[in-house]
Amino acid sequence: MVLKIKHSELGELLEHYYTAKIPLFIWGTFGIGKSRVVQEIANKIAGIKSRKFLNWNKATTLEKDDAFAHPEKYFMLIDIRLSEYDSSDIKGMPDFVDGKKSIEFKCPKWALLLEKEASDGILFFDEINLATPIVVSSCYKIIYDRIVNETKINDNWLILGCGNKSEDRANTHDISPPLRDRGGEVELVLDSEQFIKWAVQNNLASEIIGYLSLKTQDVYKVSFEDEQKYTTPRGWERVDKLTKPLLESKDYDKLRLVVCSAIGEGVGSEYVSYCKIREQIDLKAMIENPKKIANIKEKDIHIMFFVTTALAEQYKDKKIKFEKILEASKVLDGMNKAELVAYLWKLSCIYDGKRFKADFIKTVDNTLSDKYGKYIIA
């Protein structure tokens, strides 16, 4: 059985494999962020090496030309979606030149870049098991011997393979055991808490953060037994991009239309209902006077999550001081809502851990620090 790992573990693993330049195959279900982790680590390594990060697939022609002329300036991620390739796209097309006894191949520009001595980066064969066997076989020499056509890839590059699980109904092909044995293998599994933390760090809407903190099971909800749209982390990123103006305008009819198209009607409808909570409460009054949180009914835990998320966001934006966080924590602790105090502190730390820790040390109540101090993140 292939080792199952979380996103944070994959990040650590990729750094080790890059150092050793040993191939790694990453398997996992769709929509959970396999490619995203690879890009984030490539960006991180670029910073460590004091090189400019360049995503080859998103680069302009001018940026590609500059990287080709001055490879020493860049750390590159070349993402090859093998499911979209033909075998000639990898090997290149034969170039018949009069008077020559041998055939030369005109290969893609990215392939020529790999042989440049100063070039550096990650060659990422994405959707490797969605490609036809003949396309995969054209990559064997690259993975086995680090050779593109007749030219050796320089020693700086890490080669990765990535693919979906067979049970995802993605029309996958089996990867041969000899190829798989050429590198390490892991299966990336979703950790809802890590995705929520990522959502906070990447400024996804506070409504998404609050809703998913309340209903972590809705981070990923996929069933092949019904015709419901799949709900995945990638889908929640879509929701964030599509709906920020609608949240500001409070156009809930259009919000529901857009959200349900992005992540499915079931989860989408519940999320929109959560967003409507602001119409049921005086959020501004509760933030100004956290003692009013005690008036929220016991059964309305979703409202408590909404208010708690809003408090952390206001703290992040420096619209309230730490004293309000502390006051709300005391109220929630008095209501026996320890999980909400922990959530408030963890969320505040993720938003601005350095400031929260400094404020905590200066003003924290010892009765709370004994119970919740472990949630302070360095």
Disulfide bonds with the S-S distance in Angstrom:
none
